[in-house]
Amino acid sequence: MKIAVLGGLGLQGRAAIADLVTSGVEEVVCVDTTPDGAARLGGLTDLARVRFVVPEGAIGPALVNVLSDVDAVIDLLPQPLMREAAHAAIATRTPLVTTNYGKAIADLAQAAEQAGVSVMTECGLDPGIDLVLYARAARQFDSITAIDSYCGGIPEPKAMAKPLCYKVSWNFDMVLVSQNRDSVMIEDGERVAVPAARQHDSHFIHEIEVAGLGQLEAFPNGDALHYVEMLPAAKGLRRSGRYTLRWPGWSAFWAPLKELGFLSENKVPGTGASPREFLGRLLGPQLQYGPGEKDLCVMRNVFSGLEGGRVKTVTSDLIIERDLASGLFGMSLGVGYPASIVAQMLARGDIGKPGLLNPLLDVPDEPFFEALAKRGIKVTETVAWD
């Protein structure tokens, strides 16, 4: 089995490569523009089974050349290059896993299906693990009336630094970009649009209690309706939201800055940079983890509904923390492991449906969660009846 990882020297890419090697994949092709691949992966995994490719020239033909000789590919490239990866996968009929949102390549669905190739989108942590949980929960209800999904990357308590109580476990520019993303919720059975400008308004913010951590702040950041529409059991849904988790105070910090335009994408005359880009360059270097500090990925999904005429609530909890031995962040493991697991499923033919796929509909949940558990990522599920 040969599997390529595009963007293999990034935070998530390094985690995916390490897992592929540990899983016994015969050859892992690390594709990255950074030339010192061996130095960056040294000590993390067995380099004897890793082949490094530094693409040259136009990215499209370079990717086609790589993908023509592998059994599956994981796309961890920056989002603007997602289409190039998808086009190359379709051209070479190579199954692809990407962690990016599927709507960006929705127009390629027919081409993928006609080529007979599987393109698994949104397959990371959030979205990704949570979507497979959606599918598993749906089988436990006759009807679902509420779905609340929470996920966020935060520093462990001893690594918190005021005033943000936040440190960078992935691309900080993307953290800021996500705060310019509109959200969709369901309240009282009706669709509620939450513009990015109102994301941190007190009306939309609440706190949840997480054992061992205490109170965490939740604010809307995602399209809940998009996933609900995939679940037949949720046709009568009354409430749903997708929320980002942070230590309390996050929204109080960002709300006035957002109102003043500090997250604007418009270039400031004479500077060549937008306020959002400036903040990324200013704050990112100040929010780095020390070698002995852990990040925590906290995920909770709460499903409520009816089974056998009784009201039932299923709560799934998951916390992933940094592996200090390897230095890999919990966020990197939470994204890289699911991508690696599903890429291996595709390479083996365990998933063979062609077209644009989604973990909620197309990833078999039992073997997926068994594979995560073997890697130390275990979901705790509790059931309550009213």
C-alpha positions as a printed Julia matrix, in Angstrom:
386×3 Matrix{Float64}:
   0.0    0.0     0.0
   1.24   3.47   -0.94
  -0.36   6.64    0.44
   0.65  10.22   -0.32
   0.28  13.1     2.13
   0.04  16.53    0.51
   1.37  19.13    2.92
   3.12  16.36    4.82
   5.46  18.61    6.79
   2.72  20.72    8.34
   1.38  20.15   11.85
  -1.39  17.77   10.77
   0.69  16.25    7.97
   3.43  15.11   10.35
   0.83  13.4    12.54
  -0.73  11.67    9.53
   2.64  10.45    8.25
   3.67   9.11   11.64
   0.37   7.22   11.91
   0.58   5.79    8.39
   4.07   4.43    9.09
   2.99   3.01   12.47
  -0.01   1.4    10.74
   2.27  -0.55    8.42
   1.78   1.35    5.17
   4.63   0.19    2.93
   5.45   3.58    1.45
   4.35   7.05    2.52
   4.97   9.85    0.03
   5.49  13.18    1.76
   4.71  16.01   -0.66
   5.74  19.44    0.55
   7.52  22.52   -0.78
   9.84  22.54    2.23
  13.11  20.84    1.2
  14.33  19.6     4.62
  11.74  16.88    5.08
  14.07  14.35    6.68
  15.16  16.86    9.32
  11.57  17.83   10.13
  10.41  14.24   10.5
  13.6   12.91   12.05
  12.98  11.16   15.34
   9.23  11.13   14.77
   8.93   8.05   12.57
  10.8    5.47   10.49
  12.11   7.46    7.53
  12.98   4.28    5.63
   9.36   4.05    4.52
   8.93   7.74    3.73
   9.7    9.15    0.28
  10.01  12.93    0.01
   8.76  14.83   -3.01
   9.3   18.56   -3.47
   6.92  19.58   -6.29
   8.37  21.77   -9.01
   6.63  23.85  -11.64
   2.85  24.06  -11.94
   1.15  22.38   -8.97
  -1.51  20.56  -11.02
   0.83  18.45  -13.19
   3.13  17.88  -10.2
   0.26  16.41   -8.17
  -0.91  14.25  -11.08
   2.6   12.83  -11.33
   2.64  11.91   -7.62
  -0.9   10.54   -7.45
  -0.48   8.29  -10.47
   1.68   5.98   -8.35
  -0.21   5.74   -5.02
  -3.27   3.92   -3.68
  -4.77   6.9    -1.83
  -3.91  10.49   -0.96
  -4.49  12.77    2.01
  -4.92  16.45    1.14
  -3.65  18.72    3.92
  -2.72  21.57    1.61
  -3.96  25.13    2.24
  -7.65  25.45    1.33
  -7.01  27.43   -1.9
  -5.15  24.38   -3.31
  -7.98  21.96   -2.51
  -9.33  22.09   -6.07
  -5.93  21.26   -7.53
  -5.72  18.17   -5.31
  -9.27  17.1    -6.21
  -8.66  17.56   -9.93
  -5.48  15.47   -9.71
  -7.29  12.73   -7.79
 -10.07  12.61  -10.37
  -7.62  12.63  -13.29
  -5.62   9.72  -11.81
  -8.62   7.95  -10.23
  -6.89   8.05   -6.86
  -9.09   8.01   -3.71
  -8.62  11.23   -1.77
  -9.25  12.35    1.81
  -9.41  16.06    2.57
 -10.13  17.87    5.8
 -11.58  20.88    4.0
 -15.28  21.67    3.53
 -16.89  19.87    0.61
 -18.89  22.85   -0.63
 -15.71  24.33   -2.12
 -15.59  21.5    -4.68
 -19.28  20.61   -4.87
 -19.23  21.21   -8.61
 -16.75  18.32   -9.04
 -19.15  15.7    -7.67
 -20.27  14.48  -11.09
 -16.71  14.3   -12.43
 -15.61  12.24   -9.41
 -18.55   9.88   -9.79
 -17.97   9.43  -13.51
 -14.29   8.72  -12.84
 -15.3    6.14  -10.25
 -13.15   7.75   -7.58
 -13.96   8.42   -3.92
 -13.29  11.93   -2.63
 -13.9   12.02    1.13
 -14.38  15.6     2.29
 -14.52  17.13    5.81
 -12.6   14.25    7.34
 -10.6   15.6    10.27
 -11.56  16.54   13.8
 -14.34  19.11   13.37
 -15.72  18.43   10.89
 -14.82  14.76   10.83
 -14.97  12.79   14.06
 -18.13  14.66   15.06
 -19.87  13.7    11.81
 -19.24  10.0    12.35
 -20.7   10.5    15.83
 -23.8   12.01   14.19
 -24.29   8.85   12.17
 -23.82   6.61   15.2
 -26.21   8.64   17.34
 -28.91   8.67   14.68
 -29.33   4.91   14.99
 -30.06   5.29   18.71
 -33.24   7.35   18.27
 -36.62   7.05   16.6
 -36.48  10.82   16.13
 -33.97  13.51   17.11
 -35.18  16.87   18.38
 -31.89  18.61   19.29
 -28.21  18.39   18.34
 -25.6   20.61   19.98
 -22.01  20.18   18.76
 -19.01  21.68   20.53
 -15.34  21.57   19.68
 -12.31  23.71   20.34
  -8.57  23.74   20.85
  -7.46  25.34   24.12
  -4.3   25.36   26.25
  -4.22  23.25   29.39
  -4.86  25.41   32.47
  -1.17  25.81   33.4
  -0.37  26.97   29.84
  -2.99  29.73   29.74
  -1.68  33.26   29.15
  -3.76  36.36   29.73
  -5.65  38.09   28.22
  -6.61  35.57   25.52
  -6.06  32.31   27.47
  -5.23  30.84   24.08
  -2.21  29.43   22.25
  -1.71  28.28   18.68
  -2.07  24.57   17.93
  -2.84  25.11   14.23
  -2.69  27.92   11.67
  -3.47  31.12   13.59
  -4.49  32.91   10.39
  -7.21  30.28    9.97
  -8.3   30.79   13.58
  -8.9   34.45   12.72
 -10.47  33.65    9.35
 -12.97  31.33   11.07
 -14.2   34.33   13.05
 -15.28  35.9     9.77
 -17.45  32.9     8.89
 -21.23  33.15    9.04
 -23.11  30.48   10.99
 -26.52  28.83   10.76
 -28.44  27.55   13.78
 -31.89  26.1    14.38
 -34.02  27.58   17.14
 -37.65  26.55   17.79
 -37.57  24.63   14.54
 -36.62  27.67   12.47
 -33.42  28.48   10.61
 -31.45  31.29   12.28
 -28.62  32.97   10.4
 -25.78  34.32   12.54
 -23.62  36.81   10.61
 -19.95  36.72   11.51
 -20.26  40.27   12.85
 -22.74  39.03   15.5
 -20.93  35.78   16.33
 -19.76  37.06   19.72
 -23.01  38.71   20.78
 -24.14  37.67   24.25
 -27.4   36.28   22.84
 -25.52  33.52   21.03
 -22.96  32.71   23.73
 -23.31  30.21   26.55
 -21.05  28.11   28.76
 -20.79  24.36   29.28
 -19.23  22.44   32.16
 -16.48  19.97   31.26
 -15.27  17.56   33.91
 -11.74  18.32   35.01
 -11.68  21.69   33.24
 -14.68  23.63   34.51
 -16.61  26.19   32.48
 -15.85  26.71   28.8
 -17.33  29.4    26.56
 -19.26  28.35   23.44
 -20.06  30.59   20.48
 -21.6   29.67   17.09
 -19.22  28.84   14.27
 -20.65  26.54   11.63
 -23.63  25.54    9.49
 -25.7   23.21   11.67
 -28.49  22.91    9.1
 -26.13  21.49    6.46
 -25.47  18.34    8.48
 -28.94  18.01    9.94
 -30.33  17.68    6.44
 -28.27  14.5     6.0
 -30.03  12.8     8.94
 -33.49  11.33    8.25
 -34.05  10.91   12.01
 -33.67  14.68   12.48
 -36.48  15.85   10.22
 -38.4   17.24   13.21
 -35.4   18.95   14.76
 -36.23  21.86   17.08
 -32.73  23.06   18.0
 -29.22  22.68   16.66
 -25.97  24.6    16.75
 -22.3   24.07   16.04
 -20.1   25.89   18.54
 -16.43  26.65   19.06
 -15.1   26.22   22.61
 -12.67  28.58   24.32
 -11.78  29.55   27.85
 -14.24  32.21   29.13
 -13.49  35.76   28.0
 -12.75  35.0    24.34
 -15.87  36.72   22.98
 -15.51  39.7    25.33
 -12.0   40.21   23.89
 -12.9   39.85   20.21
 -16.34  41.49   20.03
 -15.1   45.1    20.27
 -12.09  44.41   18.04
 -14.35  42.91   15.4
 -16.7   45.88   15.62
 -13.75  48.25   15.13
 -12.62  46.37   12.01
  -9.56  44.56   13.37
 -10.65  41.34   11.64
 -11.41  43.03    8.32
  -9.97  41.44    5.17
  -9.75  44.81    3.4
  -6.19  46.02    2.82
  -5.18  49.1     4.8
  -4.01  51.76    2.3
  -0.25  52.05    2.22
   0.42  48.85    4.18
  -0.28  45.96    1.79
  -1.93  44.03    4.61
  -5.42  43.72    6.05
  -6.09  44.21    9.77
  -6.72  40.46   10.07
  -3.37  39.66    8.44
  -1.62  42.16   10.7
  -3.14  40.61   13.82
  -2.04  37.18   12.68
   1.55  38.32   12.25
   1.53  40.26   15.52
  -0.19  37.79   17.83
   0.75  34.43   16.31
   4.41  34.46   17.44
   3.35  35.5    20.97
   0.93  32.61   21.38
   3.22  29.63   20.84
   3.33  26.6    23.14
   6.43  25.81   25.14
   7.97  22.32   24.79
   6.42  21.13   28.06
   2.96  22.66   27.54
  -0.07  20.76   26.28
  -2.92  21.79   24.06
  -6.33  20.18   24.59
  -8.91  19.38   21.93
 -12.27  19.29   23.65
 -15.28  17.88   21.81
 -18.84  17.33   23.01
 -21.88  16.31   20.98
 -25.29  16.22   22.67
 -28.22  14.47   20.96
 -31.76  14.58   22.35
 -34.87  12.89   21.02
 -37.32  10.04   21.38
 -36.84   6.3    21.54
 -39.77   4.03   22.25
 -41.85   7.04   23.25
 -39.39   8.16   25.93
 -37.18  11.26   25.95
 -33.53  10.35   25.7
 -30.25  12.3    25.66
 -26.94  10.89   24.44
 -23.78  12.87   25.24
 -20.47  12.03   23.58
 -17.3   13.52   25.09
 -13.74  13.47   23.81
 -10.52  15.16   24.93
  -7.27  14.81   22.99
  -4.08  16.2    24.48
  -0.62  16.89   23.18
   1.84  13.99   23.1
   4.88  15.52   24.78
   7.13  12.63   23.73
   6.66  13.35   20.02
   5.71  16.99   20.42
   2.6   16.44   18.27
  -0.31  18.64   19.33
  -3.66  17.17   20.3
  -5.13  19.19   17.43
  -2.68  17.57   15.0
  -3.56  14.09   16.24
  -7.28  14.86   16.1
  -7.0   15.85   12.44
  -4.18  13.6    11.22
  -5.4   10.33   12.72
  -8.93  10.38   11.19
  -7.47  11.32    7.81
  -4.95   8.48    8.04
  -7.57   5.92    9.14
  -9.98   6.8     6.33
  -7.22   6.97    3.7
  -6.28   3.41    4.64
  -9.94   2.37    4.39
 -10.08   3.85    0.9
  -6.81   2.22   -0.17
  -8.04  -1.19    1.03
 -11.4   -0.76   -0.69
 -13.36  -0.73    2.59
 -15.02   2.41    1.23
 -15.65   2.16   -2.49
 -18.53   4.5    -3.25
 -17.56   6.98   -5.99
 -18.19  10.74   -5.92
 -17.9   13.39   -3.23
 -18.37  11.66    0.12
 -18.93  12.82    3.68
 -18.0   11.06    6.96
 -21.57  11.38    8.24
 -22.86   9.21    5.39
 -19.89   7.21    4.18
 -17.47   6.27    6.99
 -18.33   3.01    8.82
 -18.49   4.15   12.44
 -17.6    0.94   14.31
 -14.22   0.26   12.64
 -13.49   4.0    12.62
 -13.92   4.41   16.38
 -12.12   1.12   17.05
  -9.16   2.47   15.08
  -9.23   5.76   17.01
  -9.35   3.89   20.33
  -6.25   1.88   19.38
  -4.52   5.25   18.96
  -5.59   6.38   22.43
  -8.49   8.56   21.24
 -11.57   7.3    23.06
 -15.09   8.72   23.02
 -17.02   8.55   26.29
 -20.77   8.2    25.83
 -23.45   8.71   28.48
 -27.19   8.12   28.12
 -29.89   9.82   30.18
 -33.66   9.2    30.15
 -36.41  11.62   31.19
